[in-house]
Amino acid sequence: MTVRWQAEAIWESVAPVLPGFTVEVLPEVDSTNSELMRRARAGLTDPVLLVAHRQTAGRGRLGRTWSDGAAKDPAEAGLPSLVFSLGLPLAPADWSGLSLAVGLSVVQSLHPDLRLKWPNDVWLQERKLAGILVETAGVGGVRYLVVGVGINIAVPDANGLRTPPAGLCELLAGLDAPALLTRVAEPLVRAILLFEAQGFAALRQAFHERDLLYGRTVECSDGVIGVARGVDASGALLVHTENGLIKITSAEVSVRPASSANRT
Ligand code: BTN
């Protein structure tokens, strides 16, 4: 299968705002996030967009795995998903809300029908279409950010998945992995740089407009149950419980819609 990435076009649009930026394509890697984290720890901290045709050990949030999915006919079809990581040194005054800002950029680049399930899962109605893994490494006084994005293009096999999956082909016919990368890469870089300059507060209303959970009953992994009431200026999830309004910030908390009947 020949895959033609538009690496030069991406480089031309991003390099002016991110000096030293490069685009790199690998046929196979364990995980694009793991690769950039290894490089950062070895002192390689230039800005880079690393895209892979295939990951052998893709990683998700909360220690989960991430599968690239399988094309129905690998000889004929294009890549079943787009997997890439963006690495760059970043120095915001406050890191809170970064993962929400990243999710927001991805949904805004993709389709108006997509929603964000806090903090940054991309959902189409009641199914997950894309996932984002944000990690950082401290290197000699600098913090290196690695943002990993996996977007289903084909609809993956639902077997073994906690959440039923969706594919972008359901919304946008004919969009292959290279076209998709070109569509999301530059806005993502700009969104991260805007976050670095302004923080999350300026993005709160835009997040609200894409918030899957708002007004729905949610259940957190620590047992807290309540009605989701959006996010605060730092990106914390607000949940109205019988004991009052609480803020959920921990990455260890998973929030699941308990019912779709409660949306207001
Ligand atoms: C999640 O929803 O749990 C996050 C999934 C993130 C998957 C992407 S695919 C590219 C990058 N490399 C990885 O190993 N993970 C991220």
Residues whose N, C-alpha, C, O or C-beta is under 5 A from the ligand:
A	BS01	BTN	S31 T32 N33 A57 G58 R59 G60 R61 W66 V83 F84 G131 I132 L133 G148 V149 G150
